[in-house]
Every structure is written in structure tokens, then in C-alpha cells.
Amino acid sequence: MQSALVTKAIALGIEVMGEVEVAARLFDCRMIAITGTNGKTTTTTLVGEMMKFLPCKTAVGGNIGQALSKELQGLGKNDWLVAELSSFQLEGVRTLKPAIAAVLNITPDHLDRHGNMTEYIRAKSRIFARQTSEDYLILNFDDKIVAAFAKAAKARVCFLSRTQELKEGAFLSEGSFVMVWNGQRQVICAAREMRIFGSHNEENALAAIACASLAGVPMEKIREVLTTFQGVEHRLEYVTEINGVPYYNDSKATNPDSTIKALQSFTGGIILLAGGRDKNTDLGEMMALAKTKVDALILLGEAKERFRAAAAEAGINAIYAAGTFDEAVSLALRLAKPSQVVLLSPACASYDMFDNFPHRGRYFKELVNKYKNQPAGRIF
């Protein structure tokens, strides 16, 4: 929803710009800009770690960490800024021209703000709109919407794929990450050597490989980061184990597609905590997968009734509703048995109960660890 002040300014012909656009007009360094519905933070963090091996200053900012204009301080034209950019931030850019841009994936999200998928896709496409043939654009070949951006790209396109080998780009081949560029083929490492798991993280790794290698990071340093990186907080983050049951914090899953990726990362036996501030996104695919993966679905927050209806329609029988977040976690502890996992992956925003998804994730970890540390027989 646009504020009255912004609406009036636009009507008066006054230029309105967001913080990213201010930074774009101020910066004199090279930029790697990363966007996508899911995976932005993990990919940006990976790239940031890889870029530290270059003989220049590097910084990470945007939708992660500090504002871009703050991170730009002290960076010169030969330095690098790695930026995670959301659709909200990209809405207001006009002159942004990253040397390397990456679009990871696009699935329905934030439609309450953008109105429809066309506008959401248009916002995402602003990341490469001003690139030229001197720049690089990394696109997910496995995502039809993203792959189609190549038609409008002026930059040199580098595709990534985890499902098929490419003549050129970053891809998985026989379980290993491979980069083929300018006629040179380099095998980086096996996917199983990473400490983070899931097919979505394989895609994130491929994007990071492409970004960092095009920026000049040596492949052996890229491999070093991939095999030691332990993930980001609130994204499939292992919390602890209680009575033989592992607990995972995936509070960053604020849309169904992100929760789908989390569910796909486990073989089954999941006690799933979901719900929160409803974005009115489609739940069909998520609930169909949940029927095959989830032993018990615990719903909470403003979205719980719509989620309950969608779950029942999908044929899920073990559905529970919790009045508070504490009740939901307590119920998960009572239901969970060894060989199962407890997963917080809400598929919703957090604003009905928390300040943001990190607040929600931290509170989940606090509750779980509190229960773990209670004397035996006093958990409930």
C-alpha cells in the first residue's frame, strides 16, 4: 500500500526513490546483485564469503545486514559490493546497473503488495534492466519464468541448472558442481560435500559458483567455502535434539514455495508448525506434498483456519490448531517420537505474532532449548 505522502509527491512530479536507488547513484564500486523469491540470503552469504578471497575490499548488504548506502562507505571502484535485493527494493530502482546480476527463482509471493504476478515479475526484472553487454546475468534455467528473462537481457547470460548439463554455465553433473565458461570446464566439488542440504541449496550453490567465478574468485577458494559453510540462521537451521527428535528452525520460510523446499529436504516423519500472517498465496501444492511428508500439522496464527481448510481438502488427517506460539511448540514436543523431526516452516509472514521472521525463529529456538534443559519429567 503506497503512503499518502508518496502518492502526493508523485502527483506533484517529485522524484521518489528507495534506499537502493540512492546507493546506486552514489556507489563507485562493482556490484553483484542477487534476487529471487527464495534462496537470496543463503546465496548472498555464500557469495560474500567467497569474495573475501579477492585482493580488494568487499562488503555485503541490502536485504541482508546493513543498508547498501552504509556498506558503500570506504569502497572504491575496484572493490565489490554483494547485494541481496527484494522485490520491494527493486520496485524503486531506476539507475541500478550491477556488473553481475542473478535471479534465482520466481514463485507467487508478496501479491498483497504487487497485486498480481505480472507486477511481481516486473519488479524482479528491474535487477538487470540497465545492464549492458559488458555485464553478466545469471539465470536459473530450471525456472521457466526466470529462464525467459534471457530474451530481454542485454548482458551476457550465464545459466545454472541442477537438472541437466549445460553447454555453458553452472550445473550438476553426476552429483558434482561443474562450471563451464569460455571453453573451460571445472569440477568444483561433490554436492554431498556441502554441510547444508536440500535441492534448493544445490541451486543456491550453483548461483554462488557462477557469481563468484565470474567475479574472479579462484575455484579452489569457491570449493573451500562450499565445503565449510554451515548455512544461515532461520533457514533449515538445526536447533537441537530432544528425546531422539531433531528440531529445525525454518522461520525464513514466509511463503509456501519456501516451505515446499524445506519439506523436500526430509524423507518424511515431519511434525510441521505452520501459519502466521496470511499472504493469501495458493496452498494446493504445499498441502499435497505435506500429505506425503507430514505426520502431524500444527497450525497457528491468523492463517490457521484457511490453512486448516486447505489441509483437510488435501486429505491431511492429523491437523491441530494452537492458540499461541508456545502452545504450538509444546504440542509438537508431546507429539514427536524418535525417527520424526519437528520443523518450524510457517509459509507465512510473522507480523501477527512477532516483529519479523528472525524474532519468530529466535523465540522458537529459545522455547525448544528451554524444554530441553528442563529436568526429566517436567517438560510439559
C-alpha positions in Angstrom: 0.0 0.0 0.0 1.5 3.3 -1.1 1.5 6.1 1.5 -0.4 9.3 1.0 2.8 11.3 1.1 4.4 9.2 -1.7 1.2 9.4 -3.7 1.1 13.2 -3.4 4.8 13.5 -4.2 4.4 11.5 -7.4 1.4 13.6 -8.4 3.4 16.8 -8.0 6.2 15.4 -10.2 8.6 14.9 -7.4 11.1 12.0 -7.8 10.6 9.3 -5.3 13.4 6.7 -4.8 14.2 4.0 -2.4 17.4 3.5 -0.4 18.8 1.1 -3.0 18.4 3.7 -5.8 20.2 6.3 -3.6 23.0 3.8 -3.1 23.1 3.0 -6.9 23.6 6.7 -7.6 26.4 7.0 -5.0 28.4 3.9 -5.5 31.6 3.7 -7.5 32.4 0.1 -6.9 31.4 -3.1 -8.7 28.2 -4.8 -7.7 26.9 -8.3 -7.6 23.1 -8.1 -7.1 21.0 -11.2 -6.2 17.3 -11.6 -6.2 14.7 -14.4 -6.2 11.6 -15.5 -4.3 13.7 -17.9 -2.2 17.3 -18.5 -1.5 18.5 -14.9 -1.7 20.0 -14.8 1.8 21.9 -18.1 1.6 23.2 -17.3 -1.9 24.3 -13.8 -1.0 26.0 -15.0 2.2 27.8 -17.7 0.2 29.0 -15.2 -2.4 30.1 -12.8 0.3 32.3 -15.5 1.9 33.8 -16.4 -1.5 34.5 -12.8 -2.4 36.7 -12.4 0.7 39.4 -14.2 -1.2 39.8 -11.4 -3.7 42.6 -8.9 -3.3 40.3 -6.0 -2.8 37.7 -4.7 -0.3 34.3 -6.4 -0.3 31.0 -5.9 1.5 27.6 -7.5 1.8 24.3 -5.6 2.3 20.8 -4.7 1.1 18.0 -7.0 2.2 20.7 -8.7 4.4 22.7 -6.9 7.1 23.3 -3.1 6.7 21.7 -0.8 4.1 23.7 -0.6 0.8 24.5 3.1 1.3 26.2 2.3 4.6 28.1 -0.7 3.2 29.4 1.5 0.3 31.4 3.6 2.7 35.1 3.0 2.0 34.6 1.0 -1.2 36.5 2.2 -4.3 35.8 1.5 -8.0 37.9 -1.7 -7.9 36.1 -3.1 -4.9 33.0 -5.3 -4.8 29.6 -4.9 -3.1 27.3 -8.0 -2.9 23.7 -7.0 -2.6 20.6 -9.1 -1.7 17.6 -7.3 -3.3 14.0 -7.9 -2.6 11.1 -7.1 -5.0 10.2 -4.2 -2.6 13.7 -2.7 -3.0 13.7 -3.3 -6.8 10.4 -1.5 -7.3 12.1 1.8 -6.8 15.4 1.4 -8.7 16.0 3.5 -11.9 19.7 3.6 -12.5 20.9 0.3 -10.8 23.4 -1.4 -13.1 25.1 -4.4 -11.4 28.2 -5.9 -13.1 26.8 -9.3 -12.2 23.1 -9.9 -11.5 21.4 -13.2 -10.5 17.8 -14.2 -10.5 17.4 -17.5 -8.6 13.7 -18.3 -8.9 10.2 -16.7 -9.1 7.1 -18.1 -7.4 4.0 -16.3 -6.1 4.8 -14.1 -3.1 4.0 -10.6 -1.9 1.0 -10.4 -4.1 -0.7 -8.4 -1.4 1.7 -5.6 -2.3 2.3 -6.1 -6.0 -1.3 -7.0 -6.9 -0.5 -9.8 -9.4 2.3 -12.0 -10.7 2.9 -9.7 -13.7 3.8 -6.8 -11.5 5.9 -9.0 -9.2 7.9 -10.4 -12.1 8.3 -6.8 -13.5 9.8 -5.7 -10.1 12.2 -8.6 -10.2 13.3 -7.9 -13.7 14.5 -4.4 -12.8 17.7 -6.0 -11.5 19.0 -6.4 -15.0 17.1 -3.7 -16.9 20.1 -1.4 -17.3 22.8 -3.9 -17.8 24.8 -3.9 -21.0 26.9 -6.4 -22.9 29.8 -5.7 -20.5 27.8 -7.2 -17.6 26.7 -10.8 -16.7 23.2 -12.1 -15.9 22.9 -15.4 -14.1 19.5 -17.1 -14.6 18.0 -20.4 -13.3 17.4 -22.5 -16.5 15.1 -24.8 -14.5 12.7 -22.0 -13.7 10.6 -21.1 -16.8 9.8 -17.6 -15.7 13.4 -16.8 -14.9 14.9 -18.5 -18.0 12.6 -16.4 -20.1 14.4 -13.2 -18.9 17.2 -14.2 -21.3 15.2 -12.9 -24.2 15.2 -9.4 -22.8 18.7 -9.4 -21.5 21.5 -7.2 -22.9 24.1 -8.7 -20.6 25.9 -12.0 -21.3 23.7 -14.7 -19.8 25.1 -17.5 -17.7 22.5 -20.2 -16.9 22.5 -22.5 -13.9 20.7 -25.9 -13.7 20.6 -28.7 -11.2 18.6 -31.0 -13.5 20.6 -31.0 -16.7 24.1 -30.5 -18.1 24.6 -27.2 -20.0 26.9 -26.4 -22.8 27.9 -23.3 -20.8 27.1 -22.3 -17.3 26.9 -23.8 -13.8 25.3 -27.2 -13.3 25.2 -30.5 -11.5 26.8 -33.5 -13.3 27.0 -36.9 -11.7 26.5 -35.4 -8.3 29.2 -32.7 -8.6 29.1 -29.0 -9.2 30.6 -28.0 -12.6 31.3 -24.6 -14.2 31.8 -24.4 -17.9 32.8 -20.9 -19.2 34.8 -19.7 -22.1 35.5 -23.2 -23.2 36.9 -24.2 -19.8 35.3 -27.0 -17.7 36.0 -27.1 -14.0 34.6 -29.5 -11.4 34.3 -27.8 -8.1 33.2 -30.5 -5.6 30.5 -33.1 -4.9 27.2 -31.8 -3.7 27.3 -34.2 -0.8 30.4 -32.5 0.5 28.4 -29.4 1.4 27.3 -29.1 5.0 23.9 -27.6 4.0 21.4 -29.9 2.4 18.4 -29.9 0.1 17.9 -29.4 -3.6 17.2 -25.7 -3.1 20.7 -25.3 -1.5 22.2 -27.0 -4.6 20.6 -24.3 -6.7 21.9 -21.6 -4.3 25.4 -23.1 -4.5 25.3 -23.1 -8.3 24.3 -19.4 -8.3 27.1 -18.6 -5.9 29.6 -20.5 -8.0 28.6 -18.6 -11.1 28.6 -15.2 -9.3 32.0 -15.7 -7.6 33.8 -17.3 -10.6 32.7 -14.5 -13.0 34.0 -12.0 -10.4 37.4 -13.8 -10.5 37.4 -15.9 -7.3 39.6 -19.0 -7.8 37.8 -22.3 -8.0 39.7 -23.8 -5.1 38.5 -21.0 -2.8 34.9 -21.4 -4.0 35.3 -25.1 -3.1 36.6 -24.2 0.3 33.6 -22.1 1.1 31.1 -24.6 -0.2 32.5 -27.4 1.9 32.7 -25.4 5.1 29.7 -23.2 5.0 27.1 -24.1 7.7 24.1 -22.2 6.5 22.3 -19.0 7.6 20.2 -18.6 10.7 16.5 -19.3 10.3 16.9 -21.4 7.1 16.6 -25.1 7.8 18.7 -24.3 10.9 19.4 -27.3 13.2 18.4 -26.3 16.7 18.9 -29.3 19.0 17.6 -32.9 19.7 15.2 -33.8 22.4 14.4 -37.4 23.2 15.8 -38.5 19.9 13.9 -36.0 17.8 15.8 -33.2 15.9 14.3 -29.7 15.8 14.8 -27.4 12.8 14.1 -23.6 12.6 13.0 -22.6 9.1 11.3 -19.3 10.2 12.6 -17.7 7.0 10.0 -19.7 5.1 7.5 -17.0 4.7 5.7 -18.4 1.6 4.5 -21.9 0.5 7.3 -22.4 -2.1 9.9 -22.0 0.6 8.1 -24.4 2.9 7.9 -26.9 0.0 11.7 -26.8 -0.4 12.0 -27.5 3.3 9.6 -30.4 3.2 11.5 -31.8 0.2 14.7 -31.8 2.3 13.4 -34.6 4.6 12.3 -38.1 3.7 9.2 -37.8 5.9 8.0 -38.1 9.5 7.7 -34.4 9.9 5.8 -32.6 12.7 5.2 -29.3 10.9 4.4 -26.0 12.5 2.9 -23.6 10.0 0.8 -20.4 9.9 1.1 -16.8 10.7 0.2 -13.6 8.9 -1.6 -14.9 5.7 -0.4 -13.7 2.3 -3.3 -15.4 0.6 -0.9 -17.4 -1.6 -2.1 -20.7 -3.1 -1.6 -23.7 -0.8 -2.5 -26.6 -3.1 1.0 -27.8 -4.0 2.3 -27.3 -0.4 -0.5 -29.3 1.2 -0.3 -32.0 -1.5 3.3 -32.5 -0.6 2.6 -32.2 3.2 0.2 -35.2 2.9 3.1 -37.4 1.8 5.7 -36.0 4.2 3.9 -34.7 7.4 2.8 -36.9 10.3 1.2 -34.0 12.1 0.4 -30.5 11.0 0.2 -27.9 13.8 -1.4 -24.6 12.7 -1.2 -21.2 14.4 -1.7 -17.5 13.8 -4.1 -15.6 11.6 -3.8 -18.0 8.7 -4.7 -21.2 10.6 -8.3 -21.5 9.5 -7.5 -21.1 5.8 -4.6 -23.5 6.2 -6.8 -26.0 8.0 -9.3 -25.9 5.2 -6.6 -26.4 2.6 -5.0 -29.2 4.6 -8.3 -31.0 5.0 -9.0 -30.7 1.3 -5.6 -32.3 0.5 -6.5 -35.3 2.7 -4.3 -34.5 5.7 -5.9 -36.0 8.8 -3.6 -35.2 11.7 -4.4 -31.4 11.9 -4.0 -29.5 15.1 -4.7 -25.8 15.9 -2.8 -23.9 18.6 -3.9 -20.7 20.2 -0.4 -19.4 20.9 3.1 -20.0 19.6 4.1 -21.5 22.9 1.1 -23.9 22.7 2.2 -25.0 19.2 5.8 -25.8 20.3 4.6 -27.6 23.4 2.2 -29.7 21.3 5.0 -30.6 18.9 7.1 -31.8 21.8 4.2 -34.0 23.1 3.5 -35.5 19.6 7.1 -36.1 18.4 8.6 -39.5 18.5 12.1 -40.8 17.6 12.5 -41.1 13.8 10.4 -37.9 13.3 11.6 -34.3 13.0 10.0 -31.1 14.3 10.1 -28.4 11.7 9.0 -24.7 12.0 8.4 -23.7 8.4 5.4 -21.3 8.6 4.8 -20.5 4.9 3.6 -17.1 6.2 4.8 -13.8 7.4 5.4 -13.3 11.1 3.7 -10.0 11.8 0.7 -11.3 13.6 2.8 -12.5 16.5 6.3 -11.2 16.0 8.3 -8.3 14.8 9.8 -10.3 11.9 10.9 -13.8 10.9 14.2 -13.6 12.9 12.2 -12.7 16.0 10.0 -15.7 15.4 12.9 -18.0 14.8 14.9 -16.9 17.8 11.8 -17.4 20.0 11.3 -20.9 18.6 14.9 -21.8 19.5 14.6 -20.2 22.9 11.5 -22.3 23.7 13.0 -25.6 22.3 16.2 -25.1 24.3 14.2 -24.2 27.4 12.3 -27.5 27.2 15.5 -29.4 26.5 17.1 -28.0 29.6 14.2 -28.8 32.0 14.6 -31.7 34.3 13.3 -35.0 33.0 9.5 -35.4 33.6 9.0 -31.6 33.8 8.9 -30.7 30.1 5.1 -30.4 30.0 
